[in-house]
């Protein structure tokens, strides 16, 4: 049925070019709070997304109804007629062969509410082996089937699974956190996740106040993932680059960080690999920053056409803004223990919270520490400190990279279905500008 609908749409002669996508998603969610499961829901959502072009006028329409395609196309034509011609539009992409990746795991697809409940029970019970008061969080499994076709001959389909869990553990004055994500639900270790969050919770009890200012920092991978997400948001999209609001502007070929290497690779199965983007363009590896030197931004067919370049395979649905969805931060040869031992006076930061961009070009963000912030003196963790507000340029912070861990962690970009593989970092300077009472 879906194939027939797609074929009917792409063969419609009322459009110069047309693209149609079907996104089928089945999401199962188990929530728990106060150490008790309180919600279990299953949702199936199927939507049809059509992009049409007439005389360089572009329109989009999204519907969950597959009953009257002719009426949907008539509405799309009305939307297009209201648009202005876009002289920068060149063409939708033509078909190209793509590589195969493994992204579907039957164990995840067939995961049941009972299995999720047993796994949550294991996590909660292991956390409560410590003197904690409450365990909360969410355990999610998702199946996605994406089908795309266009009038130039693209016709592709892809299936993925994903599982993710995050948990918060609290005591009277302590807070702990842990998360994990994988395509395969069998890769989860619920004992370790419960223990990890509970240990942070106990360690963070009775925090003290410290002076504000610049500190050396040891950043857990949770923090590095947040920083890389905002770095991508503020500069790695060709849209931002072309609109002169990216930190990459005027910096291609220049050194903008310390010896840091970041790239995007949708074909690497150590991340949430996918074979092609939402236009059906094959994925590829794109170096973004190499040994501190700014190299590239990512393109879809529209932004690539504006510069007479080909798409790098980074199109999203219902937007002309490309985005990197499979980010990697090159690992080093250090570890957490060495980073702490090499810190004279600094902070160990577990996680950032309530982060907001302040200045895109300067990559300044502000936010709070959360779920365990600790003072380090002379190579040893001394005591937990009250949460701090930071206001810091990401690029300036990355200029002070001293150590990078060998081990990396996969953090999900849930709203994109992608991920980031990130290490822990030791930085020479990070600015803390405010404090809290907890």
C-alpha positions in Angstrom: 0.0 0.0 0.0 2.7 2.5 1.0 4.7 1.7 -2.2 1.6 2.4 -4.3 0.9 5.7 -2.6 4.5 6.8 -3.1 4.5 5.8 -6.7 1.2 7.7 -7.3 2.7 10.9 -5.8 6.0 10.9 -7.5 4.3 10.3 -10.9 2.0 13.3 -10.5 2.7 15.7 -13.4 1.4 18.8 -11.6 4.8 19.4 -10.0 8.2 20.1 -11.6 9.7 17.9 -8.9 8.3 16.1 -5.9 9.6 14.2 -2.9 7.6 12.0 -0.6 8.5 10.3 2.7 6.7 8.0 5.0 7.9 7.9 8.6 6.6 5.0 10.7 7.6 5.0 14.3 6.6 2.7 17.2 7.6 4.0 20.6 7.4 2.1 23.9 8.1 4.0 27.1 8.3 2.9 30.8 8.6 5.7 33.3 9.4 5.3 37.0 9.5 7.8 39.9 10.0 7.3 43.7 11.4 3.9 42.8 8.1 2.7 41.4 7.0 2.3 37.8 4.0 4.6 37.2 3.6 4.7 33.5 3.8 2.3 30.5 2.7 3.5 27.1 3.0 2.3 23.5 2.5 4.6 20.6 2.4 4.1 16.9 2.7 7.1 14.6 2.8 7.2 10.8 3.1 10.4 8.9 3.3 11.3 5.2 5.6 14.2 4.3 5.5 15.7 0.8 7.8 18.4 -0.7 6.7 19.8 -4.0 8.4 22.3 -6.4 6.6 24.4 -9.1 8.5 27.1 -10.9 11.1 27.2 -8.1 8.4 27.7 -5.6 8.7 25.1 -2.8 6.1 23.8 -0.4 5.8 21.1 2.3 2.8 19.3 3.7 2.6 16.7 6.4 -0.4 14.5 7.1 -1.3 11.4 9.0 -4.1 10.6 6.6 -3.5 8.3 3.7 -7.1 8.2 2.6 -7.3 11.0 0.0 -4.0 11.6 -1.6 -5.5 13.7 -4.4 -6.9 16.2 -1.9 -3.5 16.3 -0.1 -1.7 17.1 -3.3 -4.3 19.8 -4.2 -3.6 21.4 -0.8 0.1 21.3 -1.4 -0.3 23.0 -4.7 -2.2 25.8 -3.0 0.6 26.1 -0.4 3.2 26.3 -3.2 1.3 29.1 -5.1 1.5 31.3 -2.0 5.3 31.0 -1.9 7.8 33.2 -3.6 10.2 31.7 -6.2 13.4 30.6 -4.6 16.2 31.3 -7.1 18.7 29.3 -5.0 16.9 26.1 -5.5 18.7 23.9 -8.1 17.1 20.4 -7.9 16.2 17.5 -5.7 18.9 14.9 -5.5 19.3 12.1 -8.1 19.6 8.4 -7.0 23.0 7.1 -5.9 24.0 3.8 -4.4 24.4 3.6 -0.7 26.3 1.3 1.7 24.5 -1.0 4.1 24.7 -0.7 7.8 23.3 -2.7 10.7 20.7 -0.7 12.6 17.8 -3.1 13.2 17.9 -5.5 16.2 15.0 -7.8 16.7 15.7 -8.0 20.5 14.9 -4.3 20.7 11.9 -4.5 18.4 10.4 -7.4 20.3 11.1 -6.0 23.8 8.0 -6.3 26.0 6.6 -4.1 28.8 7.4 -7.0 31.2 11.0 -7.1 30.1 11.4 -3.4 30.5 9.8 -3.6 34.0 12.2 -6.4 35.1 15.1 -4.3 33.9 13.9 -1.2 35.7 13.5 -3.3 38.8 17.1 -4.5 38.6 18.3 -0.9 38.2 16.2 0.4 41.1 17.2 -2.5 43.5 20.9 -2.1 42.8 20.7 1.7 43.4 18.9 1.1 46.7 21.8 -1.1 47.9 23.2 2.3 48.7 21.5 4.7 51.2 19.5 6.6 48.6 15.9 7.7 48.9 14.5 7.7 45.4 15.2 6.4 41.9 13.4 7.8 38.8 13.8 7.8 35.1 12.6 6.5 31.8 13.3 3.5 29.6 12.4 3.8 26.0 12.5 1.5 22.9 11.8 2.7 19.4 11.3 1.1 16.0 11.5 3.4 13.0 10.8 2.6 9.3 11.6 5.3 6.8 10.6 5.2 3.2 11.5 7.9 0.6 10.9 8.4 -3.1 11.2 11.4 -5.5 10.4 12.2 -9.1 14.1 11.8 -10.1 14.2 8.1 -9.3 15.1 7.8 -5.7 13.3 5.0 -4.0 14.7 3.8 -0.7 13.7 2.2 2.6 15.4 1.7 6.0 14.6 0.3 9.4 16.2 1.1 12.7 15.7 0.3 16.4 16.9 2.3 19.4 16.8 1.8 23.2 17.7 4.5 25.7 17.5 4.8 29.5 18.2 7.7 31.8 17.9 7.7 35.6 18.2 10.1 38.5 19.0 9.0 42.0 18.4 11.2 45.0 19.0 11.2 48.7 18.5 14.0 51.3 21.2 16.2 49.9 22.7 14.1 47.0 22.0 13.8 43.3 23.2 11.2 40.9 22.6 10.5 37.2 23.4 7.8 34.6 22.2 7.1 31.0 22.8 4.6 28.2 21.7 4.2 24.6 22.1 1.6 22.0 20.4 0.1 19.0 20.5 -3.3 20.8 18.7 -3.5 24.2 20.8 -6.5 25.1 23.9 -4.2 25.4 22.4 -2.6 28.6 23.9 -3.3 32.0 21.2 -2.3 34.4 23.2 -3.3 37.5 26.0 -0.9 36.5 23.7 1.9 35.6 22.0 1.7 39.0 25.3 1.5 40.8 26.8 4.4 38.9 24.0 6.8 39.5 23.7 5.8 43.2 27.5 6.2 43.8 27.4 9.8 42.4 24.4 10.5 44.6 26.2 9.4 47.7 29.4 11.2 46.7 27.6 14.5 46.1 25.9 14.7 49.6 26.4 17.7 51.8 28.0 20.0 49.1 29.9 23.1 50.1 30.2 26.6 48.6 33.4 27.6 46.7 34.6 30.9 45.2 33.6 31.7 41.7 36.1 32.2 38.8 38.1 30.1 36.4 39.0 26.6 37.3 40.7 23.6 35.7 38.0 21.1 34.9 37.6 17.4 34.4 34.5 16.9 32.3 32.6 13.7 32.2 31.4 12.4 28.8 27.8 13.7 29.6 29.2 17.2 29.6 31.3 16.8 26.5 28.2 15.5 24.7 26.3 18.6 25.6 29.1 20.9 24.5 29.4 19.1 21.2 25.7 19.3 20.6 25.7 23.1 21.1 28.9 23.4 18.9 27.1 21.6 16.1 24.0 23.8 16.6 26.1 27.0 16.4 28.2 26.2 13.4 28.3 22.9 11.6 25.2 23.5 9.4 25.7 25.0 5.9 22.6 27.1 6.5 24.3 28.9 9.4 27.5 29.2 7.4 25.7 30.7 4.4 23.7 33.1 6.5 26.9 34.3 8.2 25.9 33.2 11.7 28.3 30.3 12.2 31.5 30.3 14.0 33.0 28.5 11.0 32.6 31.7 8.9 36.0 33.2 8.0 37.6 30.4 9.9 37.8 27.5 7.4 41.5 26.5 7.3 42.3 28.2 10.5 43.0 26.8 13.9 40.1 27.4 16.3 40.7 24.9 19.1 43.5 22.9 20.7 44.4 19.5 19.2 40.7 18.5 18.9 39.3 16.4 16.0 35.6 16.2 15.4 33.8 14.6 12.4 30.4 13.2 11.4 30.0 9.7 9.9 26.6 8.2 9.4 28.1 4.9 8.3 30.1 4.1 11.5 28.2 1.5 13.4 29.7 2.5 16.7 27.3 5.4 16.5 23.6 5.3 15.4 24.5 4.5 11.8 22.1 5.1 8.9 22.8 4.5 5.2 21.2 7.7 3.8 19.6 11.0 4.9 16.0 12.2 4.7 16.5 13.0 1.0 17.8 9.6 0.2 21.4 10.9 -0.3 24.1 8.4 0.9 25.9 9.1 4.2 29.6 9.8 4.2 32.4 10.8 6.6 32.7 14.6 6.9 35.7 16.1 8.8 34.5 19.2 10.7 37.5 20.1 12.9 40.9 18.3 12.4 43.6 18.8 15.0 42.0 22.1 15.9 41.6 23.4 12.3 38.1 24.2 11.0 37.5 22.2 7.8 33.9 21.7 6.7 30.2 22.2 7.3 27.5 19.8 6.3 25.1 20.2 3.3 21.8 18.9 2.0 20.8 19.3 -1.7 19.4 22.8 -1.3 22.4 24.4 0.6 24.8 22.4 -1.6 23.1 23.8 -4.7 23.7 27.4 -3.5 27.4 26.8 -3.7 27.4 24.4 -6.6 28.4 21.6 -4.2 26.9 18.1 -3.7 24.9 17.2 -0.6 27.0 15.6 2.1 24.0 13.5 3.1 22.7 15.6 6.0 19.2 16.5 5.1 16.5 16.6 7.8 12.7 16.3 7.3 10.6 19.4 6.7 13.5 21.8 6.8 16.1 23.1 4.5 18.6 23.2 7.4 21.1 20.3 7.2 22.6 19.0 10.5 25.2 16.5 11.6 23.5 13.6 13.3 26.4 11.1 13.8 29.1 13.1 15.6 32.5 11.8 16.8 35.1 13.5 19.1 38.4 11.8 18.6 39.6 10.0 21.7 43.1 10.3 23.3 45.2 8.1 25.5 44.2 9.3 29.0 41.6 8.2 31.6 39.5 9.8 34.3 41.9 8.9 37.1 44.9 10.4 35.3 42.9 13.6 34.6 42.1 14.0 38.3 45.6 13.2 39.4 46.9 15.9 37.0 44.6 18.6 38.3 46.1 21.0 40.9 43.0 22.9 41.7 39.9 22.3 39.7 36.4 20.8 39.4 35.1 17.4 38.4 31.8 18.1 36.5 29.3 15.3 35.9 26.6 17.0 33.9 25.3 20.3 32.5 21.7 21.4 32.9 19.5 24.2 31.5 22.0 25.2 28.9 21.3 28.1 26.5 23.3 29.7 23.8 24.4 33.3 24.4 26.6 34.1 21.3 26.6 31.8 18.3 29.7 33.3 16.6 31.7 33.2 19.9 30.1 29.9 20.9 29.3 31.2 24.3 26.8 29.1 26.3 25.5 29.4 29.8 24.0 26.8 32.1 24.3 25.0 35.4 26.2 22.0 36.7 24.2 19.1 38.0 24.2 15.7 39.6 27.6 15.8 41.1 30.2 18.6 41.0 33.4 18.1 43.0 36.4 20.1 44.1 39.8 18.6 43.1 43.0 19.7 44.9 46.5 18.3 44.3 45.2 15.4 42.3 42.5 14.2 44.7 38.7 14.7 44.9 38.2 16.6 48.2 34.5 17.2 48.6 31.2 17.9 46.6 30.4 21.6 45.9 27.2 23.4 45.3 26.0 23.6 41.7 27.6 26.5 39.7 26.5 28.6 36.8 28.9 28.8 33.9 29.2 31.3 31.1 31.9 30.0 28.7 32.9 30.0 25.0 33.1 26.3 23.9 35.9 27.1 21.4 37.9 29.0 24.0 37.5 26.2 26.4 38.6 23.6 23.8 41.8 25.7 23.2 42.9 24.6 26.7 42.5 20.9 26.2 45.2 19.0 28.1 44.0 15.4 28.3 41.4 13.3 26.3 40.3 9.9 27.5 40.8 6.8 25.5 37.3 5.5 26.4 34.3 7.1 24.6 30.6 7.0 25.4 27.7 7.1 22.9 25.2 9.8 23.8 21.9 10.0 21.9 20.5 13.0 20.1 17.0 11.9 20.8 15.1 14.5 18.7 17.2 13.6 15.6 17.5 9.9 16.1 21.2 10.3 16.0 24.1 10.2 18.4 27.5 11.6 19.5 30.5 9.4 20.5 32.4 11.5 23.0 35.4 11.1 25.5 36.0 12.7 28.8 38.2 15.9 28.8 40.6 17.8 31.0 40.6 21.5 30.3 42.9 24.1 31.6 40.3 26.9 32.0 36.5 27.1 32.5 34.6 30.1 33.8 32.1 29.8 36.6 30.0 32.9 37.1 27.3 32.1 39.7 26.3 29.7 42.5 23.2 28.0 43.8 22.1 27.0 47.3 22.1 23.3 46.6 
